[in-house]
Amino acid sequence: MIIEAFAKALQSFADPWMLLFMCLGVIMGLIVGILPGIGPIQGLALFLPFAFVLPANYALPFMIVLEAVSATGGSVTTVLLNVPGDSVNAALLMDGFPMTQKGEAGRALGAALTSSGAGGIISIFMALALVPVIIDVVLAIQSADLAFILLVGIAFIAVLSRGSMLKGLISGALGLLFSGVGLQSMTGLPRLTFGSDYLFNGIPLLPLAVGLFAIPEMISLAAEGGTIAKTGGVIKSVENVAEGVKDVFRHWGLWLQSSVIGFIVGILPGIGGGGATFTAYAQAKATSKNPEKFGTGCVEGVIAPQGACNSEIGGALLTTLAVGVPGNASQAITLGALIMLGLVPGPAMLSEHLDLSFTLLLIIVVGNLIGSALCLFAAPYFARVAFIPSRILFPLVMAVAFVSVFAYQGMLDDVVATLAFGVMGLATRNLGYNRPALFLGYILGGLFEQYLLLGIGTSGPRLFLRPIVVTSILIIIAVLISGTLKRMFQHRSRKGSDQA
Amino acid sequence: MKMRADTFFIMAIMGTMLVAIWDLLRMEQVYAKLVPLILSSVVFVLAAVALAKSVLPKSRTGTVVFRDDTDEREEARSSLRGYMAAGLWTIGFVLGIYLLGLTVAIGLFVFSYTKSHGTGWLMSAILTVFTLGFAYGIFGLALGMGLYKGLLFIWLGY
């Protein structure tokens, strides 16, 4: 039955008009992904009137592809300018931008785009394998389990990243606390707003992302002069892109591991792409033979988060279809579009409309392939950005960053907040705090609190007896101990070599 | 210098956490304050440990090496000047947005920055037009967003 449905889904791609609208969706998705401030939600909202006048069998692929490909577009600005298009691109900051600084922008883009494109493809096979058991799996996981799974991801990044473990933990906890600012969804009470109306809806994502990552890099670039790439040359860009593509095949085990992680995290309702990419990165570092290279601009640190970023979308869509619970706002729009078609996502979707479910998953795969191919062809030209002198790049990026931040909610307060977060970003950057851990804590903090309180409400203290919770706590303790021991050994070996 | 900045930053974190804890303790609903209260306490304790590590004297072993660090200090001063200049440009740009609006501020900022950093008149003008066109084209025309006009122009009735 599964094979039959899969074959039927493949047949739907024979319609050239559907492919044309998919291509349009890919182009729009790449554009909204590249522009900071305009994410897939804004893109979908922008084209929703257009999608409504189209027949549903063209509108749905257009919308799904637009959402799926925007992360690919965001990876371009993340690698080149340290500006994450969305939270899903944040993990790429850790090694993508350092590679650009080393003059390997083309290689980083090649690896990032190939890894994410291939991650999208593998997700379809994982979906095929999981269709018979997906509903049981999703329903077996409870809120408390999800809360502690999220905590494991944050602990991994805080402890295993470069620099001081203490500063990593402070950063992760600060990020979690940042997500608690504003109205709490469960009680409707404002917290830590200090009377400010602006903070009622919480700390907004884009001003924080731009302030933490883009502003400090641009100010440093302007202060130090030169170009983003400190070595290398434009001529090497084309060969570098091909080298990046080959890197994914060289590290195919790492790519596969990251894609599987991305898919599994995608299945868990609500965690989203940010959690998937950071978990894949942390796992890649923990299992690497050379973990010290991570964060300095190593290609493995690019392959891992990108492998997870698109496979997560496949997993999330499978859960949306199987249980009818959208993982994020973009999936909610997809859910709305399905309902518009007269289909009600839920267990029946995987039994009565399995072919359509596969069609939707295949649309993601094909869209990712087209998007990655387009970006790969354009990557050598994109990579030239790394060689633009700071006297030109600084004002251009600052102008686009601030206008994007304003466009995000149409509020001047966001511009001022970006400046404030920029100061904080500059301080944390130069004093060795872990900005990705802070950002990850912020992204996942809201969900962590919600799941934890739900878990306490339903299970009480017994939640600590759940196998997934116990395992998660043991993993966190092990990560903390291993991080401390590793640093002790490093300190001793350094001391020994100094004495020698 | 770096150690002193780090110490000040940790103290700022601790101060902020104390204010957060004080604010949260005043709330009545346990469900609303539980997680942020735990987190701000954790951050406070971790920052206190970091502060202790930062200010307590480290045990010194080995030989003391005397070296001339004049060049290093000069480099640090020059780097600080660069950061101050870039920071002031950024603050000026945000102030410009606030007073003159996005369109005028972007034009002024891009042109004056590129021109004052050695780019020719023509190139500066082209870059300014390009940036303005990009910002206005995408956000103003395509997305139909009203770009902020600026306090001055709003006050003048435009």
Interface residues (C-beta under 8 A of the other chain):
Chain A: L35 I38 Q42 L46 S164 L166 K167 L169 I170 A173 L174 L176 L177 G180 Q184 M186 T187 L189 R191 L192 F194 I215 M218 I219 S220 A222 A223 E224 G225 R391 I392 F394 P395 L396 M398 A399 V400 F402 V403 S404 F406 A407 G410 L412 V415 V416 L419 G422 L426 A427 N430 L431 F448 E449 L452 L453 D498 Q499
Chain B: K2 A5 D6 F9 I13 A20 D23 L24 M27 Q29 Y31 A32 K33 L34 V35 P36 L39 S40 V42 V43 L46 A47 V49 A50 K53 G62 S79 G82 Y83 A85 A86 G87 W89 T90 I91 F93 V94 I97 Y98 L102 I106 F109 V110 Y113 T114 H117 G118 T119 L127 T131 F134 A135 I138 F139 L143 M145 G146 L147 Y148
